[in-house]
Amino acid sequence: MSTASPTGAQISLRRGGVTAQIAQVGASLRSLRIDDVDLVPPYPLELPTPACSGVVLVPWPNRVRDGEWDDDGTARRLAITEPKLNNASHGLLRFTAYEVSHTEGEAVLRATVVPQTGYPYLIETTVEYALTPDGIDVSHTLTNRSTTSAPVALGTHPFVTIGDVDPHDLVLRIPAETAFDTDDRMLPTGTRPADAALREGVRLGDVTLDTGFTDLARDPDGRVHHSLTAPDGRRVTLWQGEGFDYVQVYTTPAYPGQSLAVAIEPMTAPADALNSGLGIRRLAPDETWTLHWGITLS
C-alpha cells in the first residue's frame, strides 16, 4: 500500500488475473483490469482524482441548489463546493481519507460523516471492494448514529471502458425509460422520455451525455444492467442492486489518457434530492442501509 499520491494511500488488490487499485481519498475505484484489459481507465498517480473518478458520494450524490434545503421544516445551508454553479456537490466525504483494511483480494474502507455546516447528522459509512473471477463486487453500508432520524442518499462515480478498444466504437446501453431535464446549473427542471436508442445501444462516439435517468429496467436477478460492448462482442457490465433506482451517465473527452471516457454512476437519489425528496431515505437512529453494485466482463 503506497502513499505518494494526492489521493492518499493506494490499495492494490489481486485475484488471479483480476487486479484493482483503490484510492484512500474518497474510497475511489481507481483502476480495474482483467489480464491486460482495463475495465476502469487508470490515471497518473501524481494527479488528484479527475472528474470525481470512482469516488463515493454520500450523504447525497450530485448537486444541491445553492446549498440550501428544507430538513423537515428546518432550513439548512450547506457549504458551496461547486462555486462555478453555486451548488453543494457530491456529498461530504469526497476529499476524505478513509480508514483502510485489506487482504489480497478485498478492501474495506471506513469514514464517518460528522455533524457540520448544513448537515447536523452523524453517519458511519463503509465501502467494501471484493474481486470476483470476472470483475468486482462493491458493498456500501450507512448507519445513522444520530439521536434523531437522518436523511441520506448515496452514489458512486465509476468510469468504465474496454481498454484495448477505441472508446468511440464501444456501444453504450442504458435501460432507462425516463431522463431528467436540467438547467444551465445542471439542476433538474423536469423529466422526459429517455431516448429509446439508449435502451438498444448507441455508439459512444455518437453521444454527449451528462444526464440523470430513472425508471430503470431490472432483470430477473433484481439488478439493473448497463453495458459497454466492443465490436468483437466483449461486454463490460455495470450492475446496480436494489435501492439504486437512478443513474447518471457522463461522457468527457478530457479524462487523462483517454480520447473519450464515460462514467456510469449508480445513485439512490437524483440531483437536488434533498429538496425534491426523490430517493431520500430517513434512517432511524442506529438503522443501517446496505447497497450493492459491481462491474463484470463477459
C-alpha positions in Angstrom: 0.0 0.0 0.0 1.8 3.2 -1.2 1.0 6.8 -0.1 2.9 9.0 -2.6 -0.2 10.5 -4.2 -2.7 13.3 -3.6 -5.3 10.6 -3.5 -3.7 9.1 -0.4 -2.7 5.5 0.2 -3.2 3.2 -2.8 -4.6 -0.3 -2.1 -3.7 -2.9 -4.7 -5.9 -6.0 -4.9 -5.4 -9.2 -6.9 -7.4 -12.3 -7.6 -5.9 -14.4 -10.4 -5.9 -12.3 -13.5 -8.1 -9.6 -11.9 -6.5 -6.6 -10.4 -7.8 -3.4 -8.9 -6.5 -0.3 -7.2 -8.5 1.6 -4.6 -7.5 5.2 -3.6 -7.9 6.1 0.1 -9.2 9.6 -0.6 -12.9 9.3 -1.5 -12.7 5.5 -1.3 -12.5 5.6 -5.0 -12.1 2.7 -7.5 -9.0 3.9 -9.3 -8.5 1.1 -11.7 -9.8 -2.4 -12.5 -8.1 -4.7 -15.0 -8.6 -8.3 -16.2 -5.4 -9.7 -17.6 -4.2 -6.8 -19.8 -7.5 -5.1 -20.4 -8.6 -2.1 -18.4 -12.3 -2.0 -17.3 -11.8 1.2 -15.3 -9.5 3.7 -17.0 -6.5 4.4 -14.7 -4.9 7.9 -14.3 -1.4 9.0 -13.2 -0.5 8.5 -9.6 0.6 12.2 -9.2 -2.8 13.6 -10.2 -5.8 14.4 -7.9 -8.9 12.4 -8.8 -10.0 13.7 -12.2 -13.8 14.2 -12.8 -14.6 12.6 -9.4 -13.5 9.3 -10.9 -14.6 6.4 -8.7 -15.4 8.5 -5.7 -18.2 7.6 -3.2 -20.8 10.3 -2.9 -22.5 10.4 0.5 -24.8 11.6 2.2 -26.1 12.8 -1.2 -24.9 12.4 -4.8 -24.8 15.1 -7.4 -25.9 18.7 -6.6 -27.9 20.7 -4.1 -29.2 24.0 -5.4 -27.4 27.0 -3.7 -26.5 24.5 -0.9 -29.9 25.2 0.6 -32.5 22.6 1.6 -35.5 22.1 3.9 -34.9 19.5 6.6 -38.5 18.6 7.7 -39.3 22.3 8.3 -35.8 23.4 9.3 -33.8 25.5 6.8 -30.3 24.1 6.2 -27.4 25.7 4.3 -24.5 23.5 3.1 -21.1 24.8 2.2 -20.8 25.6 -1.5 -18.4 23.1 -3.1 -19.1 23.9 -6.7 -18.6 27.7 -6.8 -18.9 28.0 -10.6 -22.5 26.9 -10.4 -23.2 27.8 -6.8 -24.1 24.3 -5.7 -23.2 21.9 -2.9 -21.8 19.0 -4.9 -21.2 15.2 -4.3 -21.7 15.0 -0.6 -19.3 15.4 2.3 -16.7 12.6 2.0 -15.3 13.3 -1.5 -12.0 14.6 -0.1 -11.8 12.4 3.0 -9.0 9.9 3.6 -10.8 6.7 4.7 -9.6 4.2 7.2 -8.4 1.1 5.3 -8.1 -2.6 6.0 -7.5 -5.1 3.2 -6.5 -8.6 2.2 -5.1 -9.7 -1.2 -8.5 -9.6 -2.9 -10.7 -7.4 -0.7 -10.6 -4.0 0.8 -12.8 -2.3 3.4 -12.8 1.5 3.8 -14.5 3.3 6.6 -15.3 7.0 7.2 -17.8 9.0 9.3 -19.9 11.9 8.2 -19.8 14.2 11.3 -22.3 17.0 12.0 -21.2 20.1 10.2 -22.5 23.2 8.3 -25.9 22.4 6.8 -25.9 18.7 7.8 -26.2 18.1 11.6 -26.1 14.2 11.5 -23.6 11.5 12.4 -23.4 8.8 9.7 -21.0 5.9 9.8 -20.1 4.5 6.4 -18.2 1.6 5.0 -17.3 0.6 1.4 -16.2 -3.0 0.7 -14.5 -3.9 -2.6 -14.2 -7.6 -3.4 -12.6 -9.0 -6.5 -14.5 -11.8 -8.4 -13.3 -14.1 -11.2 -14.9 -11.7 -13.7 -14.7 -8.3 -12.1 -15.5 -6.6 -8.8 -18.4 -6.5 -6.3 -18.9 -3.4 -4.2 -21.0 -3.1 -1.0 -21.9 0.1 1.0 -23.3 0.5 4.4 -24.7 3.7 6.0 -25.5 3.6 9.7 -27.2 6.5 11.5 -25.5 7.3 14.8 -27.5 10.4 15.4 -30.2 10.6 18.1 -32.8 11.5 15.5 -33.7 10.2 12.0 -31.3 11.3 9.3 -31.9 11.9 5.6 -29.4 10.1 3.4 -28.6 9.1 -0.1 -25.6 7.6 -1.8 -24.0 7.5 -5.2 -20.7 6.4 -6.7 -18.8 7.7 -9.8 -17.0 4.9 -11.6 -15.7 5.3 -15.2 -15.8 2.2 -17.3 -14.2 1.1 -20.6 -12.7 -1.8 -22.5 -9.2 -0.6 -22.7 -7.9 -2.2 -25.8 -10.7 -0.7 -28.0 -11.2 2.8 -29.3 -13.8 4.1 -26.9 -15.6 5.8 -29.7 -16.5 2.4 -31.1 -18.0 1.0 -27.8 -21.7 0.6 -27.7 -23.4 2.0 -24.7 -26.7 0.6 -23.3 -28.7 2.2 -20.5 -32.0 0.5 -19.8 -33.9 3.6 -18.7 -37.4 4.9 -19.5 -37.1 8.4 -18.1 -34.4 11.1 -18.3 -34.1 14.3 -16.3 -34.0 17.7 -18.0 -31.6 20.2 -16.4 -31.0 23.9 -16.4 -27.6 25.6 -17.0 -26.5 24.8 -13.5 -27.1 21.0 -14.1 -30.1 21.0 -11.8 -33.3 19.1 -12.7 -36.2 21.1 -14.1 -38.4 18.1 -15.0 -38.4 14.7 -16.8 -38.9 13.4 -20.3 -38.9 10.0 -22.0 -35.4 8.7 -22.3 -34.0 8.2 -25.8 -35.2 4.7 -26.8 -31.9 4.2 -28.7 -30.0 4.1 -25.4 -32.0 1.0 -24.4 -31.0 -0.7 -27.6 -27.4 0.6 -27.6 -25.7 3.6 -29.1 -22.1 4.1 -30.3 -20.3 6.0 -27.5 -18.6 8.3 -30.0 -22.1 9.5 -31.3 -23.5 10.8 -28.0 -22.6 13.5 -25.5 -24.2 13.0 -22.1 -24.4 14.4 -18.6 -27.8 13.1 -17.8 -29.7 11.5 -15.0 -32.0 8.6 -15.6 -34.7 6.7 -13.7 -37.4 4.1 -14.3 -34.7 1.6 -14.8 -35.5 -1.9 -16.1 -34.4 -4.6 -13.7 -33.6 -8.1 -14.8 -34.9 -11.2 -13.1 -32.0 -11.1 -10.7 -33.3 -7.8 -9.4 -30.4 -5.8 -10.8 -30.2 -3.1 -13.4 -27.5 -3.9 -16.0 -25.8 -1.1 -18.0 -23.2 -2.1 -20.5 -20.4 -1.2 -23.0 -19.9 -3.6 -25.8 -16.9 -3.9 -28.1 -17.1 -4.7 -31.8 -15.8 -8.2 -31.1 -18.7 -8.9 -28.7 -16.9 -8.5 -25.4 -19.0 -6.7 -22.9 -18.3 -4.8 -19.6 -21.4 -4.6 -17.5 -22.0 -2.2 -14.6 -24.9 -3.6 -12.4 -26.7 -1.8 -9.6 -28.7 -3.6 -7.0 -31.9 -2.7 -5.0 -32.0 0.8 -3.7 -30.1 2.2 -6.6 -33.1 3.5 -8.6 -31.2 6.3 -10.5 -28.1 6.5 -12.7 -26.1 9.5 -14.0 -24.2 9.0 -17.3 -21.4 11.4 -18.1 -19.2 11.5 -21.2 -16.0 13.5 -21.4 -13.0 13.9 -23.8 -10.9 15.4 -21.0 -10.2 12.3 -18.9 -6.4 11.8 -18.6 -5.0 9.4 -21.2 -8.4 8.8 -22.8 -9.8 10.2 -26.1 -13.3 9.6 -24.7 -14.4 8.4 -21.3 -17.8 7.5 -19.8 -18.9 7.4 -16.2 -22.0 5.3 -15.3 -22.9 6.4 -11.8 -25.4 4.3 -9.7 -27.3 6.6 -7.3 -30.1 6.1 -4.8 -31.3 9.7 -5.5 -31.1 12.2 -8.3 -29.6 15.7 -8.4 -31.1 18.1 -5.8 -32.8 15.3 -4.0 -32.5 17.0 -0.6 -35.0 19.5 -2.0 -37.3 17.2 -4.1 -37.2 14.3 -1.6 -36.8 11.9 -4.5 -34.9 8.8 -3.3 -34.0 10.3 0.1 -34.2 7.7 2.9 -34.6 8.8 6.5 -32.6 6.3 8.7 -33.8 5.9 12.2 -31.2 6.1 15.0 -28.8 3.1 14.7 -30.5 1.9 11.5 -28.2 0.5 8.8 -28.8 0.6 5.0 -26.8 -1.7 2.7 -26.4 -1.3 -1.0 -24.6 -3.3 -3.7 -23.2 -2.7 -7.3 -20.4 -4.2 -9.4 -18.6 -4.5 -12.7 -18.1 -7.6 -14.8 -16.5 -8.6 -18.1 -18.1 -11.2 -20.4 
